[in-house]
Amino acid sequence: MNHLEFISSLINSMIWPVTLIISILMLKGPLSERLKDLISLKYGNLEMVFNSAIIKAESHIKTDQEQVGHEQESVRKRFNELQQLSKISTIDAVIDTWEFIKEIINTKANENGVEASNYDHFYKVLNKLENEKVMEGQTRDSVIALYNARQILLKGNSITESAAEKFIAVARSIANRIVKEKPSK
């Protein structure tokens, strides 16, 4: 074996490990960013749910069991229906939950003289409600975080039942907060 054959043999045996290492190093950043949005991991009987978007939405609210105890009957009834829907169709449950949150926001806006239909995106309605002192900034941030969680959940191919239930629970807390907030004009 001459020098050229030896070098060629060495390159051939090293090409796949070097390619793999370079690929891992190149994808490390984008991969770690995508893992932050990971909703759940399921393998056999093991299921782990760890969605940073839902956790972020949840971090904006104070979980108050007493608040759920005093919620309006219509809100309680609708969220109970949404919990049941999550057992049948998790995607529909997430979509319907978000639509209900939007309905609550629009009702709050209309009750306080903010015509929600005049705005092309709910962000603008939220900003107007906050500017008019109808909604607290923390509630506004919670709604936006919930919207982001919804977007991430719907990007996936499937939503686990536990992720849908968590989304609904966070939405319920936000809904109760929106309903209970009084304008501070």
C-alpha positions, 0 to 999 in steps of 0.5 A: 500500500503506497501513501496515496492508497493509505490516505484514501483509505483513511479519508474513506473510513473517517468521512462518516464520523466527521460528517456526523460530528459536523452535522450535529454541531451545525444543527445544535442551535436550531435543534435546541430551539425546536426542542423548546417548543416540543409538546410531548414525547411518547414512546410506548407507555411513557408520555412526557408533556413539556410545552414551554408555551403553555408553561409561559402562559401559565406563569402569567396567571395566578392559579387561584382555586377560589376563583374557579369556585366563583366563576360564572355559570356560563363560563363553568359550563363551557369549560366543562364541555371543553374538558369533555371535548378534549377526551374526544378531539384534542385539536378541536378542544384547543381550537374551541377553547381559543374561540371561547377566549376570543368571545370573552374578550370581545364581550368584555370589549363591547361591554366597555365601549370598545368595538372589537370588530373595528380591529383586524387582529385581537392584539389590537383589541387587547392593547385597546382594552389595556390602554382603556384600563379595562384589562391589566397588562398581565392579563393581556400578556397571559392571553398573548402567551395562550395564543402562542401556545395555541399556535405551537400546539396546532403546528404539531401533528397531534396534541396529547390529551394531557396537553389539551387539558393543560391548555384548557386549564390555563385558558379557564384561569385567564377567562375567569380573570378577564371576566372578573377584571373591572375597569379602573378608569 
